[in-house]
Amino acid sequence: MTTTAQPVRTAVLEASGIEKSYRHGLRHRQNVLRGADITLLPGEVVGLVGENGSGKSTLMKILVGALRPDAGTVSIAGRLGYCPQEPVYYERLTCDEHFELFGRAYRMSQEAERRSRRELYAALGFERYASTRADQLSGGTLAKLNLGLALLADPEVLLLDEPYAGFDWDTYLRFWDLVARRREQGRSVLIISHFVADEERFDRIVHLRDGRT
């Protein structure tokens, strides 16, 4: 009997011993994260679940570099895409102009940016809003734009903070189609939420309690 060794998959995201606290007043200090760890492998879809106030968004901001931890390390291999819980947009820019702006920030060629933009409009179903200014979009369409901008450069690691909170059922299904395709392509996705309805769509569920995973 012979066995074939399985290739070792190197983590594309690895966070270890993450600690974070906030000072309230002169004496009180609130410990939010107390040594949280999380690892993401190529082609994995992982859910990070915790109650409101458990520190999920704080951990996500540390992972993307928007917040400095008090202790611990974070390493990411490859390009990172981030979809924050609250859409980040410029009110006077259209959807097309947002994609153009982010494409330049990602140093994408004009052809690559336009191709990716067309694919995302079709996948998420909001191409009719291409020339609409952001301040005239509904909350659900802003959520689609927010996700589209995170996906524009086809990142190896995609971090999503409550990504489908404003989606209708059709968009929710479209979202999971996109996630499934990314998994097939070896891309990795970390989704944080206060609850998980479809556990079978995830490879792993990580729970955040008392500042630890």
Secondary structure by P-SEA (a helix, b strand, c coil): cbbbbcccccccccccbbbbbbbcccccccccccbbbbbbcccbbbbbbbccccaaaaaaaaaacccccccbbbbbccbbbbbcccccccccccaaaaaaaaaaaacccaaaaaaaaaaaaaaaccccccccccccccaaaaaaaaaaaaacccccbbbbccccccccaaaaaaaaaaaaaaaaacbbbbbbcccccccccccbbbbbccccc
